Amino acid sequence: MADAITPRSEDYSQWYHDVVRHARLADYSPVRGCMIVRPNGYALWENMQAGLDGMFKATGHRNAYFPIFIPQSFLAREAAHVEGFAKECAVVTHSRLKVGDDGTLDVDPESKLEENLIVRPTSETIVWDTYSKWIQSWRDLPILLNQWNNVVRWEMRTRLFLRTMEFLWQEGHTAHATRDEAMEETLRILDIYATFAEDWMAMPVIKGVKSAAERFAGADETFCIEALMQDGKALQSGTSHFLGQNFARAFNCQFQNRDNELEYVWATSWGVSTRLIGALVMVHSDDRGLVLPPKLAPTQAVIVPIYRSDEDRVAVLEAASVVESKLRASGIRVELDAREGFRPGWKFTEHEVQGVPVRLAIGPRDVANRTVELARRDGGEKQSVPVDGIVASVQEALDSVQFGLFEKALAHREANTTSVDSYDDLRGVLDDKGGFVRMHWDGTSETEARIKDETKATIRCIPLEGYEEDGVDPVSGRPSRGRVLYARAY
Amino acid sequence: MADAITPRSEDYSQWYHDVVRHARLADYSPVRGCMIVRPNGYALWENMQAGLDGMFKATGHRNAYFPIFIPQSFLAREAAHVEGFAKECAVVTHSRLKVGDDGTLDVDPESKLEENLIVRPTSETIVWDTYSKWIQSWRDLPILLNQWNNVVRWEMRTRLFLRTMEFLWQEGHTAHATRDEAMEETLRILDIYATFAEDWMAMPVIKGVKSAAERFAGADETFCIEALMQDGKALQSGTSHFLGQNFARAFNCQFQNRDNELEYVWATSWGVSTRLIGALVMVHSDDRGLVLPPKLAPTQAVIVPIYRSDEDRVAVLEAASVVESKLRASGIRVELDAREGFRPGWKFTEHEVQGVPVRLAIGPRDVANRTVELARRDGGEKQSVPVDGIVASVQEALDSVQFGLFEKALAHREANTTSVDSYDDLRGVLDDKGGFVRMHWDGTSETEARIKDETKATIRCIPLEGYEEDGVDPVSGRPSRGRVLYARAY
């Protein structure tokens, strides 16, 4: 891939695409709308899974697996769900191929299914059909399940990771005896998502609740975390839904409560997806390529040996091996790039493009001085550090990169969050500066729809913190209980 | 689930089903042919994944993800592949649902796809279409990728884990510059599968190569591991395919070799699936329920506190907590079952049904004596062991269970492997005793087909070890180069 990465200032969308491709995170597939997640991208996903899965399990959740196929009739059971959600999907209608008279392979018309199957766009319906069989009494509750899987939503405007027909995600589905417990779970997961985004991804997020228009179809309330990308557009990075008793009613899932009365079960569902990889790229990367937070980087530190003569080669590689062993023994994910036939400068560029947080270079002079040259992917001076303290030096650099990325992203978000008190100012900020715009809202879908229609900005969320403030919606002139967050979004 | 487990001697098939259901490993789904993997079953799969994934990565493989949809035309590209394999499958023909005039939800005829998409039955075609874009030179080789995903093969005769329409698996796909390297890889993976089966699953296996009739469609050679179940039937537990240049030719994947000549790339593919969970159940379990090898057991040791009075309760739970902490700190997967309202005997039965390898009970007398009662799931005397040495006692018991299960399964296989020299003896052994039958084979598909037709036994494999021995095929009377392994199989 010899062509350069397009600068952000020139074409942000092309820059994103270039970074993803140059860092070998993903590739287009022969099936329009689908992507191939390449090893570099999948390793990121594995690290994300490990971080999230640990938090889910620490809060009592277990993993399970439900079928990929949903009977067509299931999707019709929850009215709001089908209306708002499940129309664009992959429909399986036949179960056999056959070679026709002309020698070509085609579907066998005789294999038409009695009922079409839908490739899951999400699993609430099949989960709640199952829970209705598993749950009889309050003793069977709560059920706290999660699954890691693939889902399909028909979508032709592909953007790798951000918008694809098939994507990987986790979907949690929990069942509770009381409204309060279910709401508590919904918010517990929202906190987990926020913690993961901030502590692992180094991506500051705003926790909030969606307006009715932006709510998940079938939910009573949708909570979300919203992040700001470098181009000033917002990205919804995770959602946690309080489903009330809607799916329990649709699938007749009742339980005997502690007072021996039959009651519908209370529900939540929640998910984050490979979209987070897109967010990670857009929040931290620069014109030289990918920038990764060390906690998620598949390779945290790379060692590049530098030598000309064969004699130097032996000494340099030996010193590099010692450093590699020390770092690996301390739990740092390290790679020694000893490939022959590639110049050090070429290797530097490659690891830079792939976002390795810390680069160590060792040449003959370093061997003589028992030092290593340490460079951080996020910039700053190169340092010469002693081999003896290499573990501490690298760990300190990794911590500092992790912290620095978060601080930088937070500063960017703060610089790009604007409070406005007039519709003109909202339009002006959206067009000139972008970012989050805090403005009073009267709480009606009517006002929200008008603004979306006229500005392409949506209410990203009603923030959970710092929302309440009496005021007036500048668009409708009606009273408002607080400022909501408007933005154009991915 | 109050009903008892059917004894093996009465109805082996029902026994298997009962064990899976009572241990809550899996459940049937509303979609015929698909299963729901419950948390106990999925936790087993997670432990299997961890074991295998570690071995794949230690041998240089990386994970990736390819799309779930395969264009219909791809399946037609490799002639043997489509002919032998890809006919019964889930065909996606439409991309939208709509609510009709009568108010019901149905497929929108206007959303018919230009080309049908097949839900992947396996990914060779889409992988090799992709590799043909990634590979230009010998420098791009080898490519050593694996993916963990779900696949679909249309199948209505469901048996949980053993035969389902959708299952979870891993599929490795590697690309090599030479035939030798590809063959080496094929056998390396076969060894990994055998090591995993024996060291983790405690399931002895025979490594071998398939006859042409049993080969994967599109492969030049299929290698396999074969295990023997308690009912004397064989179960193919993993396959590693040497694909030669077949898929490279079908997808025009050529590379410039070191001599600057264009050459087709050499390939392998290999997989194991959730079928292994079925194997695990059938190899080790007994009439009381699931029996698990400690290395894979989600819970390795459970602690059941026993008390009557409130005073005893406090002291017993405190002692149980101390034991729990010690075991957890040493890396043993331990659970303290302190649930109220369930009798100890009921808990004993539940953990027995679920296959927990070691059970610890602590009552008031144990508290006084600073002891714990230790019982192994695989039988043997209960022991009273001191709290002070509890970690060593439990670790020793776990090691002993792991080893004992393997030894027992090996003894069963040896007792049920019979060499015969006549067709009558083959039939007699198959009908009366079952198991593996070693008999000379002339190497022709004709003889193989006749035996399969007349006895329902297939050639499970030509063993890699101990095969060569000159002789005569008793069915055809033709010369044979060695004894192959016949059995009836799942």
Chai-1 contact restraints between the chains, C-beta under 6 A:
chainA,res_idxA,chainB,res_idxB,connection_type,confidence,min_distance_angstrom,max_distance_angstrom,comment,restraint_id
A,S29,B,P67,contact,1.0,0.0,6.0,A-B,restraint_1
A,P30,B,D129,contact,1.0,0.0,6.0,A-B,restraint_2
A,V31,B,P67,contact,1.0,0.0,6.0,A-B,restraint_3
A,V31,B,F69,contact,1.0,0.0,6.0,A-B,restraint_4
A,C34,B,P67,contact,1.0,0.0,6.0,A-B,restraint_5
A,I36,B,F66,contact,1.0,0.0,6.0,A-B,restraint_6
A,I36,B,T130,contact,1.0,0.0,6.0,A-B,restraint_7
A,V37,B,A64,contact,1.0,0.0,6.0,A-B,restraint_8
A,V37,B,Y65,contact,1.0,0.0,6.0,A-B,restraint_9
A,R38,B,A64,contact,1.0,0.0,6.0,A-B,restraint_10
A,P39,B,R62,contact,1.0,0.0,6.0,A-B,restraint_11
A,P39,B,A64,contact,1.0,0.0,6.0,A-B,restraint_12
A,Y42,B,N63,contact,1.0,0.0,6.0,A-B,restraint_13
A,Y42,B,A64,contact,1.0,0.0,6.0,A-B,restraint_14
A,Y42,B,Y65,contact,1.0,0.0,6.0,A-B,restraint_15
A,R62,B,P39,contact,1.0,0.0,6.0,A-B,restraint_16
A,N63,B,Y42,contact,1.0,0.0,6.0,A-B,restraint_17
A,A64,B,V37,contact,1.0,0.0,6.0,A-B,restraint_18
A,A64,B,R38,contact,1.0,0.0,6.0,A-B,restraint_19
A,A64,B,P39,contact,1.0,0.0,6.0,A-B,restraint_20
A,A64,B,Y42,contact,1.0,0.0,6.0,A-B,restraint_21
A,Y65,B,V37,contact,1.0,0.0,6.0,A-B,restraint_22
A,Y65,B,Y42,contact,1.0,0.0,6.0,A-B,restraint_23
A,F66,B,I36,contact,1.0,0.0,6.0,A-B,restraint_24
A,P67,B,S29,contact,1.0,0.0,6.0,A-B,restraint_25
A,P67,B,V31,contact,1.0,0.0,6.0,A-B,restraint_26
A,P67,B,C34,contact,1.0,0.0,6.0,A-B,restraint_27
A,P67,B,E166,contact,1.0,0.0,6.0,A-B,restraint_28
A,I68,B,N150,contact,1.0,0.0,6.0,A-B,restraint_29
A,I68,B,E166,contact,1.0,0.0,6.0,A-B,restraint_30
A,F69,B,V31,contact,1.0,0.0,6.0,A-B,restraint_31
A,A76,B,L105,contact,1.0,0.0,6.0,A-B,restraint_32
A,K87,B,R96,contact,1.0,0.0,6.0,A-B,restraint_33
A,K87,B,L97,contact,1.0,0.0,6.0,A-B,restraint_34
A,E88,B,R96,contact,1.0,0.0,6.0,A-B,restraint_35
A,A90,B,V92,contact,1.0,0.0,6.0,A-B,restraint_36
A,V91,B,H94,contact,1.0,0.0,6.0,A-B,restraint_37
A,V91,B,V107,contact,1.0,0.0,6.0,A-B,restraint_38
A,V92,B,A90,contact,1.0,0.0,6.0,A-B,restraint_39
A,V92,B,V92,contact,1.0,0.0,6.0,A-B,restraint_40
A,T93,B,T93,contact,1.0,0.0,6.0,A-B,restraint_41
A,H94,B,V91,contact,1.0,0.0,6.0,A-B,restraint_42
A,S95,B,W154,contact,1.0,0.0,6.0,A-B,restraint_43
A,R96,B,K87,contact,1.0,0.0,6.0,A-B,restraint_44
A,R96,B,E88,contact,1.0,0.0,6.0,A-B,restraint_45
A,L97,B,K87,contact,1.0,0.0,6.0,A-B,restraint_46
A,L105,B,A76,contact,1.0,0.0,6.0,A-B,restraint_47
A,V107,B,V91,contact,1.0,0.0,6.0,A-B,restraint_48
A,V107,B,N116,contact,1.0,0.0,6.0,A-B,restraint_49
A,N116,B,V107,contact,1.0,0.0,6.0,A-B,restraint_50
A,D129,B,P30,contact,1.0,0.0,6.0,A-B,restraint_51
A,T130,B,I36,contact,1.0,0.0,6.0,A-B,restraint_52
A,N150,B,I68,contact,1.0,0.0,6.0,A-B,restraint_53
A,W154,B,S95,contact,1.0,0.0,6.0,A-B,restraint_54
A,E166,B,P67,contact,1.0,0.0,6.0,A-B,restraint_55
A,E166,B,I68,contact,1.0,0.0,6.0,A-B,restraint_56
